[in-house]
Structure formats: structure tokens, C-alpha cells
Amino acid sequence: MLTKIMIEKSFEYFSKNDYDFSLNISILDVQNEATVAYIKQMIDRYDIEDRLLFEILESEDMRNLGVKFAIDDFGSGYANFGFLLKMSPKYLKIDGDLVKEITKNEKSYNIVKTIISFSKQIDLIVIAEFVENKEIKKVLDDLGVIYMQGYYFSIPQVDV
């Protein structure tokens, strides 16, 4: 129920402007046929599919809705390189726990560097989460990451 309310409120809000936007949905939402049908209904109602990005961990059924996908928190959980090839997402968001350690932990740095290199080879757009300071941003800049989010840029904003 809460998922449906958030979807409709978000779609309604963004239908009134030209912003691209993303929504996080769980694998359970994706596996629920009624939720997927509801999402399709709301996409049709609000005509926002070209600006909508779903951030999910796994799903095959959602790819046929005409929206873009991001793999969120890559480097943790179930998502892996084979999954990337199977899902064909447009974006890959590197897990914040890896990013926030890249200036302190050589293993985290090497994992992030590998993810970025692999992503470039298969034409994924990389987004780094948890960019908390200038040093992390500099390392990510040096690795070729263009899209970043985190407290270094802005605290989370709520526009009601």
C-alpha cells in the first residue's frame, strides 16, 4: 500500500515539471504482479516513462515498461557482473560503503576502480554514492566518474 501511494505521489509531482527522477523499489515490489501492473497504469496515466529511472536490485519483468534502470548499491548484496549483463541497465550506482572508503582502504579503491573500468567497457553510466568530502571527489574525478551524489554536494532535500 505504501509503495503505491509513493509511486502515485511521485508520478503526480514529476508530471508537473520537466525533471528526470528516480524511485527505489524493492525486489519484492518487482516480483509482485499487482505492483508491476499498478506501475504500468501510473506510467500510462502520468506519461513520465522517458524521465523515470527505477533503482532496483534485480528484475527481468520491469525491463519491458519502457523506463530506464539503475543498479543501486552495486558492490553489495545480490548484484554482480553477470547480473549487469543480463539486466542491461543504463546506470550503475556504486555502493556508498565502497566509495566512502576509497581514500582510506586500498581494497575499496581497487574494487571501485574495477567497477568503473568494467562499466565503461559495457557502456554503463556510473554514479558514485556517499561522496562525503573533497578527497573522495578528487579520487572519483581521477577515475573518470562524472556523476556523484553525497553530502559533499548537498544534504538530502525535501520539497513538499
Secondary structure, DSSP 8 states (H G I E B T S, - for coil): -HHHHHHHHHHHHHHTS---EEEE--HHHHH-HHHHHHHHHHHHHHT-GGGEEEEES--SGGGGGS-EEEEEEETSTT--HHHHHHH--SEEEE-HHHHTTTTT-HHHHHHHHHHHHHHHHTT-EEEE----SHHHHHHHHHTT--EE-STTT-------
